[in-house]
């Protein structure tokens, strides 16, 4: 029987991991307007994103 892993997601949801994910996601898109706007207030945006994900209030937008 497989072992259940609980609360693993919350341990991985750190500011450092979100920052690493942002840098991977922006690769080859550094000069796009949306990326520049997001990075103008990067720390606030990542903290806000972390709170929304942990509170289950984050919703994915279709652009």
Secondary structure, DSSP 8 states (H G I E B T S, - for coil): ------SHHHHH--HHHHHHHHHHHTTT-TTSHHHHHHHHTHHHHHHHHHHHHHTT-------
